[in-house]
Amino acid sequence: MTPDARIYIAGHRGLVGSAIVRRLQAAGHTQLLLRTHAELDLRDGQATQACYDAERPEHVFLAAAKVGGIVANNRYPAEFIRDNLAIQTNVIHAAWKAGVQRLLFLGSSCIYPRLAPQPMKETCLLPGPLEPTSRPYGLAKIAGIEMCWSYNRQYGTRYLAAMPTNLYRPGDNYHPTNSHVIPALIR
């Protein structure tokens, strides 16, 4: 990526998205396209496409997602699968329609089976049932990986998927029912 490349970071206020923004800024990138949820609801396909049409990003980091801890995943499974599928579908498809050169989709360790051997390897994907408490979220993330692969295969794009796992930073989410494992343990 050249320093003047137009780069869209979906989810730039989250844990990983904000780290990507800081790294890109430190590397001298000046054309970062950042939209809050209030400015752009990525669940809305028309709004997402309109943003891409207006801004014309060359590269996309897809770090946006509906996230939460075990309690939230148990309480709102339909919202987790619906919202994450919509976000991923809209961002990836709009990227293709806009001619985005490269896209990085950020998945989750929730894609691995409940009883995956430890340490988990990429080859552990899909040999058994997912953890029931995060299955809707995990299935949505698996669909995002498959979307990247399918667009690459059919359209010749260069869309990649990475699985950042068990992340933490100062200022993380310590909410009693919505935090992830490491912040919950620290709390």
LOTOR-9177 format. One record per residue (C-alpha): residue in three letters; x, y, z; residue number from 1. Coordinates in steps of 0.02 Angstrom, whole numbers, plus 32768, in hexadecimal, padded with zeros to 4 digits. Each point is the difference from the previous one (the first is absolute). Layout:
NODE  resn     X     Y     Z  resi
NODE   Ala     X     Y     Z   NUM
...
***
This chain:
NODE  resn     X     Y     Z  resi
NODE   Met  8000  8000  8000     1
NODE   Thr  8042  80AA  7FD3     2
NODE   Pro  7FF6  808A  8083     3
NODE   Asp  7F78  8058  7F9C     4
NODE   Ala  7F95  7F64  7FE3     5
NODE   Arg  7F4A  8013  8031     6
NODE   Ile  7FE6  7F85  8090     7
NODE   Tyr  7F58  7FDC  8052     8
NODE   Ile  8007  7FB9  80B0     9
NODE   Ala  7F53  7FBB  802E    10
NODE   Gly  7FF8  7FF8  80BD    11
NODE   His  8087  8081  801E    12
NODE   Arg  7FC7  8022  80B3    13
NODE   Gly  800E  7F4B  803A    14
NODE   Leu  8093  7FA7  804D    15
NODE   Val  804F  7FC0  7F5F    16
NODE   Gly  7FC1  8089  7F8D    17
NODE   Ser  8049  808B  806B    18
NODE   Ala  80A8  7FA5  8005    19
NODE   Ile  7FFD  7FF4  7F42    20
NODE   Val  7FDD  80BB  7FF4    21
NODE   Arg  8091  8029  8076    22
NODE   Arg  8076  7F90  7F9D    23
NODE   Leu  7FCD  8049  7F58    24
NODE   Gln  8011  80B1  8041    25
NODE   Ala  80AD  7FD9  8048    26
NODE   Ala  8031  7FBA  7F55    27
NODE   Gly  7FD0  80A6  7FAF    28
NODE   His  7F5B  7FD2  7FAF    29
NODE   Thr  7F99  809F  7FE8    30
NODE   Gln  7F61  7FC7  7FA8    31
NODE   Leu  7FA9  7F9C  8089    32
NODE   Leu  7F45  7FF3  7FE8    33
NODE   Leu  7FAC  7FF2  80A9    34
NODE   Arg  7F44  7FFA  8021    35
NODE   Thr  7FAB  7FE8  80A7    36
NODE   His  7F66  7F91  8010    37
NODE   Ala  7F98  80A0  800F    38
NODE   Glu  8048  803E  7F5A    39
NODE   Leu  7FF1  7F5A  7FA4    40
NODE   Asp  7F9A  7F68  8034    41
NODE   Leu  805B  7F71  7FAA    42
NODE   Arg  7F66  7F93  8012    43
NODE   Asp  7FB0  806F  7F7B    44
NODE   Gly  803B  7FC4  7F56    45
NODE   Gln  7FCA  809B  7FA1    46
NODE   Ala  8056  8076  807A    47
NODE   Thr  809D  7F96  7FFD    48
NODE   Gln  8005  7FFF  7F42    49
NODE   Ala  7FE0  80BC  7FFA    50
NODE   Cys  8095  801C  8074    51
NODE   Tyr  8071  7F96  7F92    52
NODE   Asp  7FC1  8059  7F63    53
NODE   Ala  8025  80AA  804D    54
NODE   Glu  80A6  7FD9  8055    55
NODE   Arg  804B  7F7F  7F86    56
NODE   Pro  8070  7FA2  807A    57
NODE   Glu  8090  7F9B  7FB7    58
NODE   His  801C  7F94  809B    59
NODE   Val  7F89  7FC9  808B    60
NODE   Phe  801A  7FBD  80AF    61
NODE   Leu  7F60  7FAD  803D    62
NODE   Ala  800B  8008  80BE    63
NODE   Ala  7F4A  8032  801B    64
NODE   Ala  7F8F  7F83  8057    65
NODE   Lys  7F7A  7FEE  8083    66
NODE   Val  8063  7FB9  8092    67
NODE   Gly  7FDC  7FCF  80B3    68
NODE   Gly  8027  7F83  8086    69
NODE   Ile  7FAA  7F5C  802A    70
NODE   Val  7F6A  8052  8054    71
NODE   Ala  7FDD  8071  7F6A    72
NODE   Asn  8019  7F71  7F85    73
NODE   Asn  7F85  7F94  8063    74
NODE   Arg  7F80  808B  8011    75
NODE   Tyr  8004  8041  7F4C    76
NODE   Pro  8034  7F72  7F8B    77
NODE   Ala  7F90  8039  7F70    78
NODE   Glu  8048  80B0  8007    79
NODE   Phe  80B3  7FBE  8000    80
NODE   Ile  7FEA  7F94  7F66    81
NODE   Arg  7F8F  807A  7FA2    82
NODE   Asp  8068  809C  801F    83
NODE   Asn  80A8  7FAE  7FDF    84
NODE   Leu  7FC6  7FAC  7F60    85
NODE   Ala  7FB8  80A5  7FC3    86
NODE   Ile  809E  8064  802A    87
NODE   Gln  8072  7F82  7FAC    88
NODE   Thr  7F92  7FEA  7F67    89
NODE   Asn  7FEC  80BA  7FE4    90
NODE   Val  80B6  8030  801C    91
NODE   Ile  8049  7F72  7F97    92
NODE   His  7F84  8010  7F71    93
NODE   Ala  800E  80BE  7FF9    94
NODE   Ala  80BE  7FEF  7FFF    95
NODE   Trp  7FF6  7F8E  7F69    96
NODE   Lys  7F86  8073  7FA5    97
NODE   Ala  8072  8095  8023    98
NODE   Gly  809A  7FA5  7FBF    99
NODE   Val  805A  7FF7  80A8   100
NODE   Gln  80AD  7FB6  7FE4   101
NODE   Arg  801B  7FAF  80AA   102
NODE   Leu  7F8F  7FD8  8094   103
NODE   Leu  802D  7FB5  80A8   104
NODE   Phe  7F70  7FAE  805D   105
NODE   Leu  801B  7FE6  80BA   106
NODE   Gly  7FB2  7F61  8042   107
NODE   Ser  7FFF  7FB8  80AF   108
NODE   Ser  8038  7F6A  8064   109
NODE   Cys  7F45  7FD9  8011   110
NODE   Ile  800C  7FAC  7F56   111
NODE   Tyr  8056  7F68  804B   112
NODE   Pro  7FA5  7F6A  8048   113
NODE   Arg  7FDD  7FF8  80B9   114
NODE   Leu  8075  7F6C  801A   115
NODE   Ala  808B  8033  7F87   116
NODE   Pro  80AB  7FBD  8031   117
NODE   Gln  8070  807E  8057   118
NODE   Pro  805A  8061  7FC2   119
NODE   Met  7F84  801C  7F74   120
NODE   Lys  803F  7FFB  7F4E   121
NODE   Glu  7FAE  803F  7F62   122
NODE   Thr  7FDE  7F4C  7FCF   123
NODE   Cys  7F8B  7FEF  8096   124
NODE   Leu  7F79  8066  7FA8   125
NODE   Leu  7F59  7FA4  7FEE   126
NODE   Pro  8025  7F4E  803E   127
NODE   Gly  7F80  800D  808C   128
NODE   Pro  7F75  8069  804D   129
NODE   Leu  8021  80B2  8035   130
NODE   Glu  7FF0  803D  80B3   131
NODE   Pro  7F42  8014  8014   132
NODE   Thr  800E  80A8  8058   133
NODE   Ser  8057  8051  7F6D   134
NODE   Arg  7FC2  7F95  7F70   135
NODE   Pro  7F9B  8089  7FA6   136
NODE   Tyr  8095  8077  8008   137
NODE   Gly  807A  7F77  7FCD   138
NODE   Leu  7F96  7FC9  7F6D   139
NODE   Ala  7FF5  80B3  7FC3   140
NODE   Lys  80BD  800E  8008   141
NODE   Ile  8014  7F5B  7FA2   142
NODE   Ala  7F8C  8047  7F7B   143
NODE   Gly  8070  809A  7FF3   144
NODE   Ile  8098  7F91  7FE1   145
NODE   Glu  7F9F  7FA0  7F7C   146
NODE   Met  7FC7  80A3  7FAE   147
NODE   Cys  80B5  803A  7FEE   148
NODE   Trp  8031  7F58  7FB6   149
NODE   Ser  7F6A  7FFD  7F8B   150
NODE   Tyr  801D  80B1  7FC0   151
NODE   Asn  80B7  7FD6  7FE2   152
NODE   Arg  7FD1  7F64  7FA1   153
NODE   Gln  7F75  804B  7F98   154
NODE   Tyr  803D  80B3  7FE7   155
NODE   Gly  80BC  7FF4  8015   156
NODE   Thr  8004  8075  8096   157
NODE   Arg  8087  7FFD  8086   158
NODE   Tyr  7F97  7FF8  809E   159
NODE   Leu  8051  7FB0  8097   160
NODE   Ala  7FC1  7FC5  80AA   161
NODE   Ala  8062  8006  80A3   162
NODE   Met  7FCC  7FC2  80AD   163
NODE   Pro  803D  8074  808A   164
NODE   Thr  7FDE  7FA1  80A2   165
NODE   Asn  7FF4  8029  80B9   166
NODE   Leu  8030  80B5  7FF1   167
NODE   Tyr  800D  807F  808B   168
NODE   Arg  8032  80B6  8014   169
NODE   Pro  7FF3  8086  8084   170
NODE   Gly  7F52  804B  7FF7   171
NODE   Asp  7FB5  7F5C  7FC3   172
NODE   Asn  7F49  7FD3  8021   173
NODE   Tyr  7FEF  7FC8  80B7   174
NODE   His  7F42  7FFA  8001   175
NODE   Pro  7FC2  7F73  8073   176
NODE   Thr  7F96  7FAD  7F78   177
NODE   Asn  804B  803C  7F5B   178
NODE   Ser  80BC  7FEE  8016   179
NODE   His  806D  7F77  7FB9   180
NODE   Val  806A  7F84  8063   181
NODE   Ile  80A0  8060  8025   182
NODE   Pro  7FAC  80A5  8034   183
NODE   Ala  7F81  7F9D  8067   184
NODE   Leu  808E  7FA7  805B   185
NODE   Ile  805A  80A5  8020   186
NODE   Arg  7F61  8054  803F   187
***
